[in-house]
Amino acid sequence: MKAAGDMFLFHQWVKNDPVDLLIGNTYMKYIARDEDIPLVRFGFPILDRVGHSYFPTVGYRGGMRLLEKILDALLDRKDRDASEVEFELVM
């Protein structure tokens, strides 16, 4: 069976049609760094972080965990790109 694509092809798609967020395993970190896109590590394998196997990934708790990780990645990017005037602590 011939593979339909690989990470190189996916990287080309991301270059041609930029995205705001990547969700994927450890191998996506290279594309995320090259294109300066936030990455949410999710799926298998997660080789470069400790403890991912202890957190839920399916069901209600898994969905809430994924939502939390997506929002954290987007808010981290917003804080990183904010000017000194726009950067604030909100509680």
TIDO-205460 format. One record per residue (C-alpha): z, x, y; residue number from 1; chain. Coordinates in nm, 4 decimals, padded with zeros to 6 digits, always signed. Example, Ala and Ser with C-alpha at 12.3 -4.5 7.8 and 13.67 -1.06 7.14 Angstrom:
2
<tilo><pz>+00.7800</pz><px>+01.2300</px><py>-00.4500</py><resi>1</resi><chain>A</chain></tilo>
<tilo><pz>+00.7140</pz><px>+01.3670</px><py>-00.1060</py><resi>2</resi><chain>A</chain></tilo>
***
This chain:
91
<tilo><pz>+00.0000</pz><px>+00.0000</px><py>+00.0000</py><resi>1</resi><chain>A</chain></tilo>
<tilo><pz>-00.0935</pz><px>+00.1364</px><py>+00.3408</py><resi>2</resi><chain>A</chain></tilo>
<tilo><pz>+00.1653</pz><px>+00.1266</px><py>+00.6180</py><resi>3</resi><chain>A</chain></tilo>
<tilo><pz>+00.0724</pz><px>-00.0927</px><py>+00.9157</py><resi>4</resi><chain>A</chain></tilo>
<tilo><pz>+00.2265</pz><px>+00.1463</px><py>+01.1669</py><resi>5</resi><chain>A</chain></tilo>
<tilo><pz>+00.4842</pz><px>+00.4132</px><py>+01.2300</py><resi>6</resi><chain>A</chain></tilo>
<tilo><pz>+00.7163</pz><px>+00.5364</px><py>+01.5043</py><resi>7</resi><chain>A</chain></tilo>
<tilo><pz>+00.4315</pz><px>+00.7187</px><py>+01.6795</py><resi>8</resi><chain>A</chain></tilo>
<tilo><pz>+00.2319</pz><px>+00.3952</px><py>+01.7045</py><resi>9</resi><chain>A</chain></tilo>
<tilo><pz>+00.5395</pz><px>+00.2067</px><py>+01.8255</py><resi>10</resi><chain>A</chain></tilo>
<tilo><pz>+00.5990</pz><px>+00.4752</px><py>+02.0902</py><resi>11</resi><chain>A</chain></tilo>
<tilo><pz>+00.2421</pz><px>+00.4297</px><py>+02.2128</py><resi>12</resi><chain>A</chain></tilo>
<tilo><pz>+00.2944</pz><px>+00.0524</px><py>+02.2380</py><resi>13</resi><chain>A</chain></tilo>
<tilo><pz>+00.6102</pz><px>+00.1090</px><py>+02.4443</py><resi>14</resi><chain>A</chain></tilo>
<tilo><pz>+00.4217</pz><px>+00.3471</px><py>+02.6735</py><resi>15</resi><chain>A</chain></tilo>
<tilo><pz>+00.1390</pz><px>+00.0976</px><py>+02.7228</py><resi>16</resi><chain>A</chain></tilo>
<tilo><pz>+00.3650</pz><px>-00.2085</px><py>+02.7704</py><resi>17</resi><chain>A</chain></tilo>
<tilo><pz>+00.7042</pz><px>-00.0892</px><py>+02.9009</py><resi>18</resi><chain>A</chain></tilo>
<tilo><pz>+01.0158</pz><px>-00.2700</px><py>+02.7830</py><resi>19</resi><chain>A</chain></tilo>
<tilo><pz>+01.3655</pz><px>-00.3082</px><py>+02.9291</py><resi>20</resi><chain>A</chain></tilo>
<tilo><pz>+01.5669</pz><px>-00.2517</px><py>+02.6117</py><resi>21</resi><chain>A</chain></tilo>
<tilo><pz>+01.5192</pz><px>-00.1110</px><py>+02.2625</py><resi>22</resi><chain>A</chain></tilo>
<tilo><pz>+01.7114</pz><px>-00.2363</px><py>+01.9602</py><resi>23</resi><chain>A</chain></tilo>
<tilo><pz>+01.6871</pz><px>-00.0245</px><py>+01.6498</py><resi>24</resi><chain>A</chain></tilo>
<tilo><pz>+01.8303</pz><px>+00.2424</px><py>+01.4251</py><resi>25</resi><chain>A</chain></tilo>
<tilo><pz>+01.8983</pz><px>+00.6092</px><py>+01.4935</py><resi>26</resi><chain>A</chain></tilo>
<tilo><pz>+01.5305</pz><px>+00.7036</px><py>+01.4922</py><resi>27</resi><chain>A</chain></tilo>
<tilo><pz>+01.4692</pz><px>+00.4938</px><py>+01.8050</py><resi>28</resi><chain>A</chain></tilo>
<tilo><pz>+01.6800</pz><px>+00.7311</px><py>+02.0139</py><resi>29</resi><chain>A</chain></tilo>
<tilo><pz>+01.3894</pz><px>+00.9694</px><py>+02.0567</py><resi>30</resi><chain>A</chain></tilo>
<tilo><pz>+01.1679</pz><px>+00.6999</px><py>+02.2088</py><resi>31</resi><chain>A</chain></tilo>
<tilo><pz>+01.4559</pz><px>+00.5701</px><py>+02.4205</py><resi>32</resi><chain>A</chain></tilo>
<tilo><pz>+01.5188</pz><px>+00.9162</px><py>+02.5646</py><resi>33</resi><chain>A</chain></tilo>
<tilo><pz>+01.1524</pz><px>+00.9962</px><py>+02.6222</py><resi>34</resi><chain>A</chain></tilo>
<tilo><pz>+01.0869</pz><px>+00.6674</px><py>+02.8023</py><resi>35</resi><chain>A</chain></tilo>
<tilo><pz>+01.4326</pz><px>+00.6368</px><py>+02.9690</py><resi>36</resi><chain>A</chain></tilo>
<tilo><pz>+01.5041</pz><px>+00.2988</px><py>+02.8085</py><resi>37</resi><chain>A</chain></tilo>
<tilo><pz>+01.8521</pz><px>+00.1783</px><py>+02.7063</py><resi>38</resi><chain>A</chain></tilo>
<tilo><pz>+01.9028</pz><px>+00.1703</px><py>+02.3296</py><resi>39</resi><chain>A</chain></tilo>
<tilo><pz>+02.1210</pz><px>-00.0635</px><py>+02.1261</py><resi>40</resi><chain>A</chain></tilo>
<tilo><pz>+02.1822</pz><px>+00.0953</px><py>+01.7880</py><resi>41</resi><chain>A</chain></tilo>
<tilo><pz>+02.1610</pz><px>-00.1787</px><py>+01.5290</py><resi>42</resi><chain>A</chain></tilo>
<tilo><pz>+02.0407</pz><px>-00.1909</px><py>+01.1712</py><resi>43</resi><chain>A</chain></tilo>
<tilo><pz>+02.0235</pz><px>+00.0834</px><py>+00.9131</py><resi>44</resi><chain>A</chain></tilo>
<tilo><pz>+02.0595</pz><px>+00.3782</px><py>+00.9208</py><resi>45</resi><chain>A</chain></tilo>
<tilo><pz>+02.2883</pz><px>+00.4674</px><py>+01.2085</py><resi>46</resi><chain>A</chain></tilo>
<tilo><pz>+02.3395</pz><px>+00.8376</px><py>+01.1415</py><resi>47</resi><chain>A</chain></tilo>
<tilo><pz>+02.4468</pz><px>+00.9716</px><py>+01.4803</py><resi>48</resi><chain>A</chain></tilo>
<tilo><pz>+02.7511</pz><px>+00.7498</px><py>+01.5463</py><resi>49</resi><chain>A</chain></tilo>
<tilo><pz>+03.0743</pz><px>+00.7088</px><py>+01.3534</py><resi>50</resi><chain>A</chain></tilo>
<tilo><pz>+03.2118</pz><px>+00.3726</px><py>+01.2449</py><resi>51</resi><chain>A</chain></tilo>
<tilo><pz>+02.9057</pz><px>+00.1484</px><py>+01.2686</py><resi>52</resi><chain>A</chain></tilo>
<tilo><pz>+02.9462</pz><px>+00.0437</px><py>+00.9065</py><resi>53</resi><chain>A</chain></tilo>
<tilo><pz>+03.2887</pz><px>-00.1059</px><py>+00.9872</py><resi>54</resi><chain>A</chain></tilo>
<tilo><pz>+03.1572</pz><px>-00.3587</px><py>+01.2406</py><resi>55</resi><chain>A</chain></tilo>
<tilo><pz>+03.0004</pz><px>-00.6912</px><py>+01.1408</py><resi>56</resi><chain>A</chain></tilo>
<tilo><pz>+02.6233</pz><px>-00.7285</px><py>+01.1709</py><resi>57</resi><chain>A</chain></tilo>
<tilo><pz>+02.5627</pz><px>-01.0764</px><py>+01.0279</py><resi>58</resi><chain>A</chain></tilo>
<tilo><pz>+02.7020</pz><px>-01.4211</px><py>+01.0902</py><resi>59</resi><chain>A</chain></tilo>
<tilo><pz>+02.8852</pz><px>-01.5371</px><py>+01.4017</py><resi>60</resi><chain>A</chain></tilo>
<tilo><pz>+03.0807</pz><px>-01.2143</px><py>+01.4476</py><resi>61</resi><chain>A</chain></tilo>
<tilo><pz>+02.7693</pz><px>-01.0038</px><py>+01.3961</py><resi>62</resi><chain>A</chain></tilo>
<tilo><pz>+02.5804</pz><px>-01.2107</px><py>+01.6527</py><resi>63</resi><chain>A</chain></tilo>
<tilo><pz>+02.8625</pz><px>-01.1748</px><py>+01.9036</py><resi>64</resi><chain>A</chain></tilo>
<tilo><pz>+02.8758</pz><px>-00.7995</px><py>+01.8396</py><resi>65</resi><chain>A</chain></tilo>
<tilo><pz>+02.5006</pz><px>-00.7671</px><py>+01.8969</py><resi>66</resi><chain>A</chain></tilo>
<tilo><pz>+02.5237</pz><px>-00.9706</px><py>+02.2182</py><resi>67</resi><chain>A</chain></tilo>
<tilo><pz>+02.8124</pz><px>-00.7504</px><py>+02.3382</py><resi>68</resi><chain>A</chain></tilo>
<tilo><pz>+02.6127</pz><px>-00.4331</px><py>+02.2696</py><resi>69</resi><chain>A</chain></tilo>
<tilo><pz>+02.3033</pz><px>-00.5670</px><py>+02.4480</py><resi>70</resi><chain>A</chain></tilo>
<tilo><pz>+02.5018</pz><px>-00.6686</px><py>+02.7560</py><resi>71</resi><chain>A</chain></tilo>
<tilo><pz>+02.6857</pz><px>-00.3343</px><py>+02.7623</py><resi>72</resi><chain>A</chain></tilo>
<tilo><pz>+02.3561</pz><px>-00.1435</px><py>+02.7502</py><resi>73</resi><chain>A</chain></tilo>
<tilo><pz>+02.2055</pz><px>-00.3496</px><py>+03.0323</py><resi>74</resi><chain>A</chain></tilo>
<tilo><pz>+02.5173</pz><px>-00.3244</px><py>+03.2507</py><resi>75</resi><chain>A</chain></tilo>
<tilo><pz>+02.5381</pz><px>+00.0520</px><py>+03.1908</py><resi>76</resi><chain>A</chain></tilo>
<tilo><pz>+02.1778</pz><px>+00.0851</px><py>+03.3100</py><resi>77</resi><chain>A</chain></tilo>
<tilo><pz>+02.2515</pz><px>-00.1320</px><py>+03.6146</py><resi>78</resi><chain>A</chain></tilo>
<tilo><pz>+02.5517</pz><px>+00.0853</px><py>+03.7043</py><resi>79</resi><chain>A</chain></tilo>
<tilo><pz>+02.3566</pz><px>+00.4064</px><py>+03.6476</py><resi>80</resi><chain>A</chain></tilo>
<tilo><pz>+02.0726</pz><px>+00.2998</px><py>+03.8759</py><resi>81</resi><chain>A</chain></tilo>
<tilo><pz>+02.2905</pz><px>+00.1393</px><py>+04.1472</py><resi>82</resi><chain>A</chain></tilo>
<tilo><pz>+02.3308</pz><px>+00.2981</px><py>+04.4882</py><resi>83</resi><chain>A</chain></tilo>
<tilo><pz>+02.6768</pz><px>+00.3950</px><py>+04.6137</py><resi>84</resi><chain>A</chain></tilo>
<tilo><pz>+02.6936</pz><px>+00.0726</px><py>+04.8161</py><resi>85</resi><chain>A</chain></tilo>
<tilo><pz>+02.6020</pz><px>-00.1483</px><py>+04.5191</py><resi>86</resi><chain>A</chain></tilo>
<tilo><pz>+02.8251</pz><px>+00.0353</px><py>+04.2688</py><resi>87</resi><chain>A</chain></tilo>
<tilo><pz>+03.1556</pz><px>-00.1462</px><py>+04.2420</py><resi>88</resi><chain>A</chain></tilo>
<tilo><pz>+03.4334</pz><px>-00.2320</px><py>+04.0020</py><resi>89</resi><chain>A</chain></tilo>
<tilo><pz>+03.4289</pz><px>-00.5990</px><py>+03.9058</py><resi>90</resi><chain>A</chain></tilo>
<tilo><pz>+03.7152</pz><px>-00.7464</px><py>+03.7079</py><resi>91</resi><chain>A</chain></tilo>
***
